[in-house]
């Protein structure tokens, strides 16, 4: 006996993607056996559903069940139980969690197929169509002279990376002097790259260069130019059609803050100083005042209690709460740092407050895994059920693109990864993810694609000294151009980490956060990104069109982005367009892809052969 179910194919599962609550899903299984099966059952969770015979040909028979989804959003998990030819077997999903073609086993499957159900909702259209650029403010550009705390660094110096460099304690307070005025002055540069939105790493008052240890949520750090510089940046951005998304660090504050005030630097009575402090209940003390919960044990980052009503009022719900006030001041949304350490209730309330303040505000989460089935602290997280996040930072996609381009093989693995995201994420969320290749928390893409060893395999001294050879760097640049071609032609907003377009290298923090090399150009990368951004900005199909893979074999990948009937993949009005994207990640061999487009109803070009040279791509508009 043999059985098949492929969750990627609508014949077996219709619809094959996440579904709104209350809708019906049709599931089919094909059984190959000498004799008609004794039974074929579908299990959704612990509920058994009989399946009904619908067709047969030779030795295979097809069985079907129609399953209504609950009215409450959540995840459904299903598998099949089949008895035929004297055998009883189970059919479950592949163990890697990507879905697709099932596997037979003698016992209840280790992995089941996932159906995500959600309440209907909208995500911001501007984000779905945006081209993002991520800026680490201290490292980007010095636009004015401000009084900077900490240790002043020359622009091209390397950041400190050892505790002894700071005098014995790792403080991360060596500053290049970049500021918001520098970003404002660089808006023409951003526009020349095709950028329409900027993700800013934290900008609020803090003693460090990274500012994930917030001292005061109400004030932009004076070293960045203060609140006046923020207002000027928002004004100039609006004039030029560039939006800004802020980094919301609400899971913890700095110990040296007006709220905790461990160092006694602020006049207010902090939680560390007294149990009578209005901020005391914001934190979790095990033994007051010295023993308290902190992020990953870092005592300079005391955890907040996001269930505390006072904290929620201050951050979320008051008329002039932190989330509201900065949206009113011109920001277009929030990226939530370590979203998996914020409670589901907090995230839902944050979304509600943000959308009440600015209807098109975006709420993005830092989630490193498949966000639809993320488990954090033994809890299944509710991120994509319609009342939580608009999207997440797309770490799984980053890894898949870099692996595919870096190894030069296994297009099917890349397609499977994207199929799984498309299947697990509601389309509103899928098209509102931030897609990237580098970030402040990961190695620079150029270093990865040049063959750099994983940062955790090298001591800090070797990470600091690492740079690519000329040959490795040249190969990495060619690879990165192809990687960006993929990134810019997938659903979700592409994001360029500052300096990637100028060929910046760097392993882990802080080597990935060096100063922007304004005196260093890499025209091949800049021009590639600018041309891809121009194409994407001009054609709706490349941002909000349906994604359909049409060829994937070894180093060769080809997919379509399609809008027909003036309706995009989310059901909104959009301009028609059909684009074919063909990629070859082999470094030595050209690839010819024979494409059968007739099955996609292309009457004028039902068949097409497209040849792509080594390590390159083609983007072709079809009519």
C-alpha positions in Angstrom: 0.0 0.0 0.0 1.1 3.5 -0.9 -0.6 6.9 -0.2 0.0 10.5 -1.3 -0.9 13.9 0.0 0.9 17.0 -1.0 -0.1 20.1 0.9 1.5 22.4 -1.8 -1.0 21.2 -4.5 -4.5 22.6 -4.5 -5.9 19.2 -5.7 -4.9 17.7 -2.4 -5.6 20.8 -0.3 -8.0 23.6 -1.3 -7.3 26.3 -0.4 -3.6 25.4 0.2 -2.8 28.5 2.2 -4.0 29.9 5.6 -7.8 30.4 5.7 -10.1 32.9 7.5 -12.1 31.4 10.4 -15.3 29.6 9.6 -14.2 28.6 6.0 -14.1 25.1 4.7 -10.9 23.3 3.7 -11.1 20.3 1.2 -8.5 17.6 1.9 -7.8 14.7 -0.4 -5.5 11.7 -0.2 -4.6 9.2 -3.0 -4.3 5.6 -2.0 -2.5 3.0 -4.2 -3.6 -0.5 -3.2 -4.5 -3.8 -4.9 -7.9 -3.9 -3.1 -10.1 -1.0 -2.0 -9.0 0.3 1.4 -10.8 -1.0 4.5 -10.9 2.6 5.8 -9.4 6.0 5.1 -9.7 8.5 8.0 -8.5 12.0 8.4 -7.5 13.3 11.9 -7.6 17.0 12.6 -6.1 17.2 16.1 -7.8 14.4 17.9 -11.0 14.6 15.9 -11.6 11.8 13.4 -13.2 12.7 10.0 -14.2 9.8 7.7 -13.1 10.3 4.1 -15.3 9.5 1.1 -14.3 7.8 -2.1 -14.6 10.2 -5.1 -12.6 8.7 -8.0 -10.4 5.8 -9.1 -8.1 4.9 -11.9 -6.3 1.6 -12.2 -4.9 0.8 -8.7 -5.2 4.3 -7.1 -8.3 5.7 -5.4 -8.9 9.2 -4.2 -10.7 10.0 -0.9 -11.9 13.4 0.2 -13.1 15.2 3.4 -14.4 18.7 3.8 -13.4 20.2 7.1 -15.1 23.4 8.5 -12.6 25.5 10.4 -13.5 26.8 13.9 -14.8 30.3 14.5 -11.8 30.9 16.8 -8.4 31.5 15.1 -5.5 29.2 15.7 -3.6 26.3 14.3 -5.1 23.0 13.0 -2.9 19.9 12.6 -3.9 17.0 10.4 -2.7 13.6 9.3 -4.3 10.4 7.7 -4.9 6.9 9.0 -5.3 4.3 6.3 -6.0 0.5 6.3 -5.5 -1.3 2.9 -4.2 -4.7 1.7 -3.9 -5.9 5.3 -1.7 -3.0 6.4 -2.5 -0.1 8.7 -0.4 3.0 8.2 -0.3 6.7 9.0 0.5 9.5 6.5 2.0 12.6 8.0 4.1 15.6 6.9 7.8 15.8 6.5 9.6 16.2 9.8 11.3 19.5 8.8 8.1 21.4 9.2 7.9 22.7 5.7 4.9 20.7 4.6 4.6 19.3 1.1 4.6 15.6 0.1 3.7 13.2 3.0 5.5 10.3 4.5 4.0 6.9 5.5 4.8 5.5 8.9 3.7 2.7 11.2 2.9 5.0 14.1 1.2 8.3 14.5 3.3 10.8 12.6 6.0 12.8 14.3 4.9 15.8 12.3 1.4 16.8 11.0 0.4 19.3 8.3 -0.5 22.8 9.5 -3.6 24.9 8.7 -3.5 28.4 10.0 -6.9 30.0 10.6 -7.2 33.8 11.2 -9.7 36.6 11.6 -9.9 38.7 8.4 -7.7 41.8 8.7 -5.7 44.3 6.6 -2.1 45.2 6.6 -0.7 48.5 5.4 -0.5 48.7 1.6 2.4 51.1 1.7 4.5 48.5 3.6 3.7 45.8 1.1 5.0 48.0 -1.7 7.9 49.6 0.2 11.7 49.3 -0.4 13.4 49.6 3.0 16.8 50.6 4.2 18.0 49.8 7.7 20.1 52.4 9.6 22.1 52.0 12.7 22.2 55.7 13.5 25.5 56.1 15.3 27.2 54.4 12.4 25.5 56.0 9.4 26.4 59.7 9.1 27.5 62.7 11.2 25.3 65.6 10.2 25.9 68.0 13.0 28.1 68.5 16.1 26.4 67.2 19.2 27.6 66.5 22.7 28.2 62.8 22.7 28.4 60.6 25.8 30.9 57.8 26.0 34.1 57.3 24.0 34.5 59.3 20.8 35.8 57.2 17.9 37.4 58.3 14.6 35.0 57.4 11.8 37.1 54.7 10.2 38.2 53.1 13.5 37.1 49.6 14.5 34.5 49.4 17.3 35.8 48.1 20.6 34.9 44.5 21.2 36.7 43.5 24.5 35.8 44.5 28.0 39.3 45.8 28.7 39.0 48.3 25.9 36.2 50.0 27.9 38.2 49.8 31.1 37.2 46.4 32.4 33.4 46.3 31.7 31.8 45.8 28.3 29.8 49.1 27.9 29.4 49.4 24.1 29.6 53.2 24.5 32.2 53.9 21.8 30.6 56.4 19.5 31.2 57.3 15.9 28.9 60.3 16.1 26.3 59.5 13.5 23.0 61.3 14.1 19.5 62.0 12.7 20.8 65.2 11.0 23.1 62.9 9.0 20.1 60.8 8.0 18.1 63.9 7.0 21.1 65.1 4.8 21.2 61.7 3.2 17.7 61.5 2.0 18.8 62.3 -1.6 21.2 59.4 -1.4 18.4 57.1 -0.2 16.1 58.3 -3.0 18.8 57.6 -5.5 18.9 54.0 -4.3 15.1 53.7 -4.7 14.3 53.6 -0.9 10.8 54.5 0.2 11.0 53.5 3.9 13.7 53.4 6.6 13.9 51.1 9.6 15.8 52.9 12.4 17.5 51.0 15.1 16.8 52.6 18.5 17.1 56.3 18.8 15.9 57.1 22.3 18.1 58.3 25.2 20.6 55.7 26.2 24.3 55.4 27.3 25.3 52.9 24.6 25.9 53.1 20.8 23.2 50.5 20.1 20.6 52.1 22.4 18.8 48.8 23.2 19.2 49.9 26.9 16.7 52.7 26.9 17.0 55.4 29.5 14.1 57.6 28.4 11.4 56.7 25.9 10.2 60.3 25.7 13.4 61.8 24.3 15.6 61.1 21.3 19.2 60.9 22.4 20.9 64.3 22.5 23.9 62.7 20.6 21.4 62.0 17.8 20.1 65.6 17.8 17.2 65.3 20.2 13.5 65.6 19.5 14.1 68.6 17.2 16.3 66.5 14.9 13.6 63.9 14.8 10.9 66.4 13.8 13.2 67.7 11.0 13.8 64.2 9.8 10.1 63.4 9.7 9.3 66.6 7.9 12.0 66.0 5.2 11.0 62.4 4.9 7.4 63.3 4.2 8.4 65.8 1.6 10.4 63.1 -0.2 8.0 60.2 0.2 10.1 58.3 2.7 8.6 56.8 5.8 10.3 55.8 9.1 9.7 52.7 11.3 11.0 52.9 14.8 12.6 50.2 17.0 10.4 49.6 20.1 12.4 48.1 22.9 9.7 47.3 25.5 10.8 44.0 26.9 13.5 45.6 29.0 14.9 49.0 29.8 18.4 50.1 30.7 19.4 49.8 34.3 20.8 53.4 33.9 17.4 54.8 33.2 14.8 57.2 34.7 12.7 54.2 35.4 15.2 51.8 37.1 17.9 54.4 38.0 20.4 52.0 39.3 23.2 54.5 39.0 21.2 57.3 40.6 21.8 59.5 37.5 18.2 60.7 37.3 16.3 62.9 39.8 13.3 60.6 39.8 13.0 57.8 42.3 13.7 54.7 40.3 12.6 51.1 40.9 16.1 50.1 42.0 16.2 52.8 44.6 12.8 52.3 46.4 9.8 50.1 46.5 7.9 53.3 46.7 8.9 54.3 43.2 6.1 54.6 40.7 8.2 52.3 38.5 8.8 49.6 41.0 6.0 47.3 39.7 7.4 47.6 36.2 10.2 45.2 37.1 10.5 41.7 38.6 12.6 41.7 41.8 13.4 38.3 43.3 15.4 40.0 46.2 15.2 43.7 46.3 17.1 45.6 45.1 20.1 43.5 43.8 18.4 40.4 42.4 16.1 41.0 39.5 15.0 39.5 36.2 17.1 40.7 33.3 17.3 40.0 29.6 19.5 36.9 29.1 21.1 37.7 32.5 22.5 41.0 31.5 22.2 43.2 34.6 22.2 46.4 32.6 19.0 45.3 30.9 16.3 44.7 33.6 13.2 43.0 32.2 9.9 44.8 32.3 6.7 43.4 33.6 4.5 44.0 30.5 1.4 42.9 32.4 1.7 45.8 34.8 -1.1 48.3 34.3 1.1 51.3 34.9 3.7 50.1 32.4 0.9 49.4 29.8 -0.6 52.8 30.3 2.7 54.5 29.9 3.8 52.5 26.8 0.5 51.7 25.1 -2.8 53.0 26.2 -2.6 56.6 27.6 -3.6 59.3 25.1 0.1 60.3 24.9 1.6 56.9 25.5 5.0 56.2 24.0 3.6 54.1 21.1 1.0 56.8 20.3 3.2 59.9 20.8 5.9 58.9 18.3 3.3 57.9 15.7 1.7 61.3 16.2 5.2 62.8 15.8 5.5 61.3 12.3 6.7 57.7 12.6 4.9 55.1 10.4 5.2 52.1 12.7 7.1 50.0 15.2 9.4 47.1 14.9 9.2 45.2 18.2 12.5 44.0 19.6 12.5 40.4 20.9 8.8 40.1 20.2 8.8 36.5 21.5 9.5 37.9 25.0 6.5 40.2 25.0 3.2 38.6 26.0 0.5 38.0 23.4 -1.9 40.4 25.3 0.7 43.2 25.2 1.2 42.8 21.5 -2.5 42.8 20.8 -3.0 45.9 22.9 0.0 47.6 21.2 -1.5 46.9 17.8 -4.9 48.3 18.9 -3.3 51.5 20.3 -1.1 52.0 17.2 -3.9 51.5 14.7 -6.2 53.8 16.7 -3.5 56.5 16.5 -2.5 55.9 12.9 -4.6 53.6 10.8 -1.8 52.7 8.4 0.8 52.1 11.2 2.8 48.9 10.8 3.6 46.6 13.7 6.5 44.3 12.9 8.0 41.6 15.2 11.5 40.4 15.6 10.8 36.6 15.3 13.6 34.4 14.0 11.6 31.3 13.1 8.4 30.5 11.3 6.2 33.0 13.1 2.9 31.1 12.5 3.9 28.2 14.8 6.5 29.8 17.0 6.8 28.4 20.5 8.3 30.6 23.2 8.7 29.6 26.9 6.6 26.5 26.1 3.8 28.6 24.8 2.4 28.6 21.3 2.5 32.3 20.2 -0.4 34.1 18.6 1.3 36.4 16.1 -0.7 35.8 12.9 -4.3 35.3 13.9 -5.5 38.7 12.7 -5.2 40.9 15.8 -1.5 40.9 16.5 1.5 41.5 14.2 1.3 42.8 10.6 4.5 41.0 9.8 7.9 39.8 11.0 11.6 40.1 10.1 12.0 37.3 7.7 15.0 35.4 9.1 14.0 32.0 7.5 14.0 33.6 4.1 17.3 35.3 4.7 18.9 32.0 5.5 17.3 30.2 2.5 18.5 32.8 0.0 22.0 32.9 1.4 22.2 29.1 1.4 20.9 28.7 -2.1 23.1 31.4 -3.6 26.1 30.6 -1.5 26.1 26.8 -2.2 25.1 27.2 -5.8 22.6 24.3 -5.6 19.3 22.9 -4.3 16.7 25.3 -5.7 14.0 22.9 -4.5 14.9 23.5 -0.9 14.5 27.2 -1.4 11.2 26.7 -3.1 10.0 24.4 -0.3 10.9 27.1 2.3 9.0 29.8 0.5 6.1 27.4 -0.1 5.9 26.7 3.6 5.8 30.4 4.5 3.2 31.0 1.8 1.1 28.1 3.2 1.5 28.9 6.9 1.2 32.7 6.9 -2.0 34.5 6.1 -1.3 36.4 2.8 -1.7 39.7 4.6 1.2 38.8 6.8 3.3 37.2 4.1 3.2 40.3 2.0 4.0 42.5 5.1 7.2 40.7 6.2 10.6 42.6 6.1 12.9 40.6 3.8 16.6 41.1 4.3 20.0 39.6 3.8 22.0 41.4 6.5 21.1 43.1 9.8 22.6 44.5 13.0 22.1 41.0 14.6 23.6 38.9 11.7 26.8 38.7 9.7 27.0 40.9 6.7 25.7 39.1 3.6 28.9 39.9 1.7 31.0 38.1 4.3 28.7 35.1 4.4 28.6 34.8 0.6 32.4 35.2 0.5 32.8 32.0 2.5 33.4 33.5 6.0 33.2 30.9 8.7 30.3 31.2 11.1 31.1 33.9 13.6 30.6 31.6 16.6 33.4 29.4 15.4 36.0 32.2 15.7 37.4 34.0 18.8 36.6 37.7 18.9 40.2 38.6 17.9 39.9 36.6 14.7 36.4 38.0 14.0 37.8 41.5 14.3 40.7 40.8 11.9 38.6 38.9 9.4 38.3 40.2 5.8 37.7 38.5 2.5 40.5 38.0 0.0 40.2 39.8 -3.3 39.1 36.6 -5.1 36.5 35.7 -2.4 35.2 39.3 -2.3 34.8 39.4 -6.1 32.8 36.1 -6.0 30.8 37.4 -3.0 29.8 40.6 -4.9 28.5 38.5 -7.9 26.6 36.3 -5.5 25.1 39.2 -3.6 23.8 40.8 -6.8 21.9 37.6 -7.5 20.7 37.3 -3.9 19.3 40.8 -4.1 17.5 40.0 -7.4 15.7 37.2 -5.5 15.0 39.4 -2.5 13.5 42.2 -4.5 11.2 40.0 -6.5 9.5 38.1 -3.7 6.4 39.0 -1.7 7.3 41.1 1.3 9.3 44.4 1.6 13.0 44.1 0.7 15.4 45.8 3.1 19.0 46.8 2.5 21.2 47.1 5.6 23.2 50.3 5.5 26.5 49.9 3.6 25.6 46.6 2.0 25.3 48.6 -1.3 28.8 49.8 -0.7 30.3 46.4 -0.1 30.6 46.4 3.7 31.9 43.3 5.3 31.7 42.2 9.0 30.9 39.2 11.1 28.9 39.4 14.3 28.2 42.3 16.6 29.9 44.8 16.7 31.8 44.1 13.5 28.6 44.3 11.4 27.9 47.8 12.9 31.0 49.6 11.6 30.8 53.2 10.3 29.3 53.7 6.9 32.2 53.8 4.4 31.3 57.0 2.5 34.7 57.0 0.9 34.3 53.5 -0.5 32.0 52.7 -3.4 30.9 49.4 -4.9 29.1 50.6 -8.1 28.1 47.1 -9.1 26.1 46.5 -6.0 24.7 50.0 -5.8 23.5 50.0 -9.4 22.0 46.5 -9.1 20.0 47.5 -6.0 18.9 50.8 -7.5 17.7 49.2 -10.7 15.9 46.4 -8.8 14.2 49.0 -6.6 13.2 51.1 -9.6 11.7 48.1 -11.3 9.8 47.0 -8.2 8.6 50.6 -7.5 7.2 50.8 -11.0 5.4 47.5 -11.2 2.8 46.3 -8.7 3.3 42.7 -9.9 6.8 42.6 -8.4 5.5 43.6 -4.9 1.9 42.5 -4.5 1.5 40.0 -7.4 1.0 36.3 -6.9 4.1 34.2 -6.6 4.2 31.0 -8.7 7.3 28.8 -9.1 7.6 27.3 -12.6 11.1 25.7 -12.7 13.5 24.6 -10.0 16.3 22.2 -10.6 19.8 22.2 -8.9 21.2 25.7 -9.5 18.3 26.9 -11.6 15.2 28.7 -10.3 12.4 30.4 -12.1 9.2 31.9 -10.9 6.4 34.3 -11.9 4.9 37.3 -10.3 1.4 37.9 -11.7 -1.4 40.4 -11.4 -4.4 39.9 -13.7 -7.9 41.3 -13.7 -6.5 44.4 -11.9 -6.6 42.5 -8.6 -3.5 41.7 -6.6 -2.7 38.7 -4.4 -4.6 40.3 -1.5 -7.7 41.2 -3.4 -6.9 44.9 -3.7 -7.0 46.9 -6.9 -3.7 47.0 -8.7 -2.1 47.3 -12.2 -1.9 44.2 -14.2 1.5 42.7 -14.9 3.4 39.4 -15.5 7.1 39.1 -14.8 9.3 36.0 -15.1 12.4 35.9 -12.8 15.0 33.3 -13.8 18.1 32.7 -11.6 21.2 30.6 -12.1 23.4 30.3 -9.0 26.0 28.0 -10.7 29.4 29.7 -10.9 30.5 27.9 -14.0 27.6 26.6 -16.1 24.9 28.4 -18.1 21.5 26.9 -17.6 18.6 26.6 -20.1 15.2 26.3 -18.5 12.4 24.8 -20.7 9.3 26.5 -19.4 5.8 25.2 -19.9 3.7 28.3 -19.4 0.6 26.9 -21.1 -0.6 25.4 -17.8 -0.7 29.0 -16.5 -3.0 30.0 -19.4 -0.3 31.9 -21.4 -1.8 31.6 -24.9 0.7 33.7 -26.8 3.8 32.1 -25.2 2.8 28.6 -24.0 6.4 27.4 -24.2 9.6 29.3 -23.6 13.2 28.4 -23.2 15.2 30.9 -21.2 19.0 30.7 -20.9 20.8 32.3 -17.9 24.6 32.6 -17.8 26.5 31.5 -14.7 25.8 33.4 -11.4 23.3 35.8 -12.9 19.6 36.5 -13.3 17.0 37.7 -15.8 13.8 39.6 -15.2 11.5 39.5 -18.2 8.1 41.1 -18.6 5.5 38.9 -20.3 2.4 39.9 -22.2 
